[in-house]
């Protein structure tokens, strides 16, 4: 019988687990749960005879992948997949997938929760600013970016987008403005929603030179990855611009140094973008369905290690 290991240090919601089990039972697969584990060796042992692996923020390292002698597919329940060693998976002929779009509304809503928080001076009782009529820049127009744009129009904001991988026509048909360069995006918009993935090209690409182009009262909301931020540049920006604010849903490295910039810096202690019951369930069920389609039909639609 095909064995599916669901390894989640931070478990899925009970409804998601029930749904995952139901999907696999109906497909004739066995479901094995590894939840709330604290030692990576537990995952290494559990994966040894699994045919497929579902993870959330858990790390599918080379050691884990090599321990999975029967592994044929790994699915990360979420959009990002930098917690999978793609090279190791490819070397073993293992298909790696993510579940794009399942968390996107949750992340977009968090973006606006953070944006309102910063615009209203951290709710400290002082005077803040309204979002209506302000310019919001969306850096990367994937599933999250599109949802951010949809919500922003409800706030009556002017929306600008930069994404070199999406055509101007595709962007503008959604009723938003496409810009030609990343520099134009940052120099035009008071607020930036940062949605780019962490790649070799994007890591530390959000630096002082780029941030310093932003207008007065600038704020960056990062629901992407901390690696895309040049933290030295960020600290220099705080020091140079008393009007600048930054908020993220994952605490950057050396966060104690950033905490000195009181009321202008905020981060959640853990990544919170997908932490809604709806996103939790959606991503878990999508992962399960993708595994069934993979084994039954050879479907590799969401493969990320092509």
HELIX and SHEET records of a PDB file:
HELIX    1   1 UNK A   14  UNK A   27  1                                  14    
HELIX    2   2 UNK A   40  UNK A   46  1                                   7    
HELIX    3   3 UNK A   47  UNK A   49  5                                   3    
HELIX    4   4 UNK A   62  UNK A   67  1                                   6    
HELIX    5   5 UNK A   86  UNK A   91  1                                   6    
HELIX    6   6 UNK A  104  UNK A  119  1                                  16    
HELIX    7   7 UNK A  121  UNK A  123  5                                   3    
HELIX    8   8 UNK A  143  UNK A  154  1                                  12    
HELIX    9   9 UNK A  168  UNK A  172  1                                   5    
HELIX   10  10 UNK A  182  UNK A  188  1                                   7    
HELIX   11  11 UNK A  208  UNK A  211  1                                   4    
HELIX   12  12 UNK A  226  UNK A  228  5                                   3    
HELIX   13  13 UNK A  231  UNK A  240  1                                  10    
HELIX   14  14 UNK A  255  UNK A  258  1                                   4    
HELIX   15  15 UNK A  277  UNK A  297  1                                  21    
SHEET    1   A 5 UNK A  30  UNK A  35  0                                        
SHEET    2   A 5 UNK A   3  UNK A   8  1                                        
SHEET    3   A 5 UNK A  52  UNK A  55  1                                        
SHEET    4   A 5 UNK A  73  UNK A  76  1                                        
SHEET    5   A 5 UNK A  95  UNK A  98  1                                        
SHEET    1   B 7 UNK A 177  UNK A 178  0                                        
SHEET    2   B 7 UNK A 158  UNK A 162  1                                        
SHEET    3   B 7 UNK A 135  UNK A 139  1                                        
SHEET    4   B 7 UNK A 191  UNK A 194  1                                        
SHEET    5   B 7 UNK A 219  UNK A 222  1                                        
SHEET    6   B 7 UNK A 245  UNK A 248  1                                        
SHEET    7   B 7 UNK A 265  UNK A 267  1                                        
END                                                                             
